[in-house]
C-alpha cells in the first residue's frame, strides 16, 4: 500500500492551507508493525519548509462520525537541525532561516491578527516575503445605541469596488488535473468577507470539484484530436455589502500538450541479481493514462498505478535482475500512445 507525504502550505495573510506532494513510499512487505519510511533523495528541491506535514495511507481517507480523518495524520515539525561545524576551530556556518515559510512569510489571521515576517530578521538581509502587505482583517460591524433602553442601530457596510480575476487562460493535455484559482485584486478588502461562486458558461459540460471557494478543480476528458474550449465564470461577492464582481477564464484541452511526469524516488541494490525500484507521479489522472519506465536506456516497462491523491497519480515499479544503471526515464501514454514531450529523466540513483 502506498504511503505519501505532503507539505501543508499556509497563506500568510488568510491562513488558507493547501497540500503539496513531496514523496511516496510503501509499507515494508511482511512488516506486522506497519513500519514504513520515506527517504527523500539528496539534492532534491522540496520547496519551502512548512510547520506541518500530512501523511496519507493510500487514497482512502474516511471521516468518522466523531470527526476523525482516518487514513492520515498531520505531523508538526518539532525540531529544526541546521548544518553543524565539522572542522575544529573553523567559522560556524550561518543558520539559514530564509526557506522556513512561517518565519519568512508570516502567518494568520489568528484571532483577527496577522503575524508578518519575523523581525528583527536573524541574518544580514531579510528576504522578501511572499506577500509584502496583507489586507487588514475585517473589523466587526459597529453598533450605535440610540437610547439607553433597547433601540440600537447598525452601521451599513460600504460597498467596495471589487476587482475579480479568474486566472489566465490555460492550454492543457486532455485528461489532466487542472486547478482554477480566483483572486480579488482590490486592496483593503478582507478575504474573510468574500464569497466565491463558480459556474461553466461555455463548452461541453464538465463536473466541477465544487461551485464555491476561491479554488476549484476540473479534469477535461481525453479527446482523440483537435482542441476543446471550456469557459468558466467566477462571481465574487462582498457579503457584508452585497457588492459583486465577476471574471471568466478558458481551458483549452488537446492531445498534443505535454504531460509533466516526475520521478520521485529511484534506487538500485545488488541483491537478487540487481533490484531496481522507482516511484513517480503525474497530473494525467484519466483512466486512459499510463506510465512506462526504462533503466539506463533499456526497454520500457509498464509501471503500476498505485493511487490518485490530490490531483496526482502515483506510480511504482520494482523488479529484480536489472543491470546497474545511472539514469532512468519515465514517459506518459494515453491509450498506449506516447504523449508528445512527456518525458522525465533522473540520474539521482540511490542505494536500494
Secondary structure, DSSP 8 states (H G I E B T S, - for coil): -EEEEEEEEE-TTT--EEEEEEEEEE--TT-TT--------TT----SB-SEEEEEETT--EE-TTS-EETEEEEE----------STTS-------TTBHHHHH-EEEETTEEE-S-SS-SSSS----SSSS---------EEESSSSS-EEE---------EE----EEEETTB-EEEE-EE--TT--GGGEEEEEEEEESS----S-SBSSEEEE-----SSSEEEEEEEEEEEETTTTEEEEEEEEEEEESSS----EEEEEEEESGGG-EEEEEEEESB-STTEEEEEEETT---EE-EEEEEETTEEEEEEEESS----S-EEEEEEETTEEEEEEEEEE---EE-
